[in-house]
């Protein structure tokens, strides 16, 4: 059975993004990048990350790459855990930041924050999940969706657990209720 043998409180980077007119982003909750948060053994399978997320009640998971266009979810937060390869992702829209993610890195994306894959290695694979198994919408920054998205984002609660560290994770240091 696959397992994540060790979970490390590695370096945490936080990025907060204001509404840029196209993407609402989230002026209250920063996107978080946990560098090296998962220590995966060479024999582990991607299911190890699914199980870590599930243990902390982040479910409705998927395994794939990241869309190569800006998009966001207005009705839920999202976590991405990198199983293999590397990718450069852009957070916050066209004026946001570029972050390189590699095996073991975790990205927590608050509701409303635009994200896009700029480039990735051929073997890039990440696992995504949502707090409490939430269903997610897929919005692309169209003008007609903006007002409704802002209303949705304001209703998304702070999760009860950090997707990696459970009830005591760094998520709660950065996302205050």
C-alpha positions in Angstrom: 0.0 0.0 0.0 1.3 3.5 -0.9 1.9 5.9 1.9 3.3 9.3 2.6 5.9 8.3 5.1 6.8 11.8 6.3 5.2 15.1 6.1 7.4 18.1 6.6 6.6 21.7 7.6 8.8 23.0 4.8 9.0 26.5 3.5 5.6 28.2 3.1 5.2 31.0 0.5 2.1 33.1 0.5 0.7 35.3 -2.2 -2.3 37.5 -1.9 -4.0 38.8 -5.0 -6.5 41.7 -5.4 -9.3 41.7 -7.9 -7.8 42.7 -11.3 -11.1 43.4 -13.0 -11.0 40.1 -14.9 -10.3 37.7 -12.0 -11.8 38.3 -8.6 -8.9 36.6 -6.9 -9.2 36.7 -3.1 -8.1 39.8 -1.2 -8.5 38.1 2.2 -6.9 34.6 1.7 -3.4 34.1 0.2 -2.5 31.3 -2.1 -0.1 29.1 -0.3 2.8 27.1 -1.6 4.2 24.4 0.7 7.6 23.6 -0.7 8.6 20.0 0.0 5.7 19.3 2.2 5.3 15.7 1.1 8.2 13.3 1.4 7.4 10.6 -1.1 9.3 7.3 -1.3 10.5 6.3 -4.8 8.1 3.4 -4.8 5.0 5.5 -3.7 2.2 5.8 -6.2 0.1 8.9 -6.7 -2.6 7.4 -4.5 -0.4 8.3 -1.5 -1.3 12.0 -2.1 -5.0 11.2 -2.5 -4.9 9.3 0.8 -3.1 12.2 2.6 -5.8 14.6 1.3 -8.6 12.2 2.2 -7.2 11.8 5.7 -7.7 15.5 6.2 -11.1 15.6 4.5 -10.0 17.1 1.2 -11.7 14.8 -1.3 -13.4 14.7 -4.7 -9.9 14.3 -6.0 -8.5 14.0 -9.6 -5.1 13.2 -11.1 -3.8 15.2 -14.2 -2.0 18.3 -15.2 -3.2 21.8 -14.7 -5.2 23.6 -17.4 -3.1 25.8 -19.7 -5.5 28.8 -19.5 -6.4 31.1 -16.6 -9.3 29.7 -14.6 -10.7 29.8 -11.1 -13.3 28.3 -8.8 -15.7 30.7 -7.1 -17.4 28.1 -4.9 -14.5 26.2 -3.2 -10.9 26.2 -2.4 -8.5 23.8 -4.1 -5.3 21.9 -3.2 -2.8 20.6 -5.7 -0.1 18.1 -4.7 2.7 17.4 -7.1 3.5 13.7 -7.6 6.1 13.9 -10.3 7.7 16.3 -12.8 7.8 20.0 -12.6 5.6 22.9 -13.7 5.6 26.6 -13.8 2.2 27.9 -12.8 0.9 31.4 -12.8 -1.3 32.4 -9.8 -3.4 35.5 -9.6 -4.0 36.1 -13.4 -1.9 37.8 -16.0 -0.3 40.2 -13.4 0.2 37.5 -10.8 3.2 35.5 -9.9 4.9 32.5 -11.5 5.7 29.7 -9.2 7.8 26.6 -10.0 6.4 23.4 -8.4 8.1 20.0 -8.2 7.5 16.6 -6.6 6.4 16.9 -3.0 5.2 20.5 -3.3 1.6 21.5 -2.4 -0.3 24.5 -3.6 -3.5 25.7 -1.8 -5.6 28.0 -3.9 -8.3 30.0 -2.3 -11.7 30.4 -4.0 -11.5 33.1 -6.7 -7.7 32.9 -7.3 -6.9 32.5 -11.0 -4.4 29.8 -11.9 -2.8 28.4 -15.1 0.0 26.1 -16.1 2.6 28.0 -18.2 4.8 25.0 -18.9 5.4 21.6 -17.5 7.6 18.6 -17.9 6.2 15.7 -19.9 5.9 13.6 -16.8 4.2 16.3 -14.7 1.3 14.8 -12.6 -0.5 16.5 -9.8 -3.5 15.5 -7.6 -6.2 18.0 -6.9 -8.9 17.9 -4.1 -11.4 20.1 -2.4 -12.4 20.6 1.3 -15.2 18.4 2.3 -15.3 17.0 -1.2 -16.9 20.1 -2.6 -18.0 20.2 -6.2 -16.3 23.0 -8.1 -17.3 25.4 -10.8 -14.9 26.3 -13.6 -14.8 30.0 -14.4 -12.5 31.7 -17.0 -12.7 35.4 -16.1 -15.6 36.3 -18.4 -17.2 39.7 -17.6 -20.7 38.2 -17.1 -19.5 35.9 -14.3 -17.7 38.4 -12.2 -20.4 39.8 -9.9 -21.9 36.3 -9.2 -18.4 35.0 -8.6 -17.7 37.7 -6.0 -20.9 36.7 -4.1 -19.9 33.0 -4.2 -16.4 33.7 -3.0 -17.6 35.6 0.0 -19.7 32.5 1.1 -16.9 29.9 0.9 -15.9 29.0 4.5 -12.4 28.5 5.7 -11.8 24.7 5.7 -11.8 22.9 9.0 -8.5 21.2 8.2 -5.2 21.9 6.4 -5.1 19.4 3.5 -1.6 18.1 4.6 -1.3 18.8 8.3 -4.8 18.4 9.5 -6.1 20.5 12.4 -2.7 22.1 13.3 -1.4 23.1 9.8 0.1 26.3 8.6 -3.1 27.0 6.6 -4.6 28.5 9.9 -1.6 30.8 10.4 -2.3 32.4 7.0 -6.1 32.0 6.7 -7.6 33.7 9.8 -11.3 33.2 10.4 
